[in-house]
Amino acid sequence: MDFKGLLKKKEREKSKAKLVLLDKDFESEKGELVKRKDNEIHELKQHLEAAQNNASQQEIQTQAHKQVLDKTQLGKRGF
């Protein structure tokens, strides 16, 4: 192999090595991003569940208040 051929071969080997490192870095960063997003999804699901529970509690309280008002109005009509 001539000198130019050896240089090109070395350049290709360096390029391959860089690509391997870049691929490892990419996979590592991708894994970290997936973990962060999974954690965000978990937190959002917890917030949603808490909001749904709060909404249910408020609905129950609203119904109870309505029943009290209805009883009060019925009591006033009876007088």
C-alpha positions in Angstrom: 0.0 0.0 0.0 1.3 3.4 -0.8 1.6 6.4 1.6 -1.6 8.0 0.5 -3.5 4.8 0.9 -2.1 4.4 4.4 -3.1 7.9 5.3 -6.6 7.3 4.0 -6.8 4.1 6.0 -5.7 5.8 9.2 -8.2 8.6 8.6 -11.0 6.1 8.1 -10.0 4.3 11.3 -10.0 7.6 13.2 -13.4 8.4 11.7 -14.8 5.0 12.7 -13.4 5.5 16.2 -15.0 8.9 16.5 -18.3 7.5 15.2 -18.2 4.8 17.8 -17.6 7.3 20.6 -20.4 9.6 19.2 -22.8 6.6 19.1 -22.0 5.7 22.7 -22.5 9.3 23.8 -25.7 9.5 21.9 -27.0 6.3 23.4 -26.0 7.4 26.9 -27.7 10.8 26.5 -30.8 9.1 24.9 -31.0 6.8 27.9 -30.8 9.7 30.4 -33.4 11.7 28.4 -35.8 8.7 28.4 -35.3 8.3 32.2 -36.0 12.0 32.7 -39.1 11.9 30.5 -40.4 8.8 32.3 -40.0 10.6 35.6 -41.8 13.6 34.2 -44.6 11.4 33.0 -44.9 9.7 36.4 -45.0 13.1 38.2 -47.7 14.4 35.7 -49.8 11.2 36.3 -49.6 11.8 40.0 -50.6 15.5 39.6 -53.5 14.4 37.4 -54.6 11.8 39.9 -54.5 14.4 42.7 -56.5 16.8 40.6 -59.1 14.2 39.8 -59.4 13.3 43.5 -59.7 17.0 44.4 -62.4 17.5 41.7 -64.3 14.5 43.1 -64.1 15.9 46.6 -65.4 19.3 45.4 -68.2 17.6 43.5 -69.2 15.7 46.7 -69.1 18.9 48.7 -71.1 20.8 46.1 -73.8 18.1 46.2 -73.9 18.2 50.0 -74.2 22.0 49.9 -77.0 21.7 47.4 -78.8 19.2 49.6 -78.5 21.5 52.6 -79.9 24.4 50.5 -82.7 22.3 49.2 -83.6 21.3 52.8 -83.4 24.9 53.9 -85.7 26.0 51.1 -88.2 23.3 51.9 -88.1 24.2 55.6 -88.8 27.9 54.7 -91.8 26.9 52.5 -93.2 24.9 55.4 -93.3 27.9 57.7 
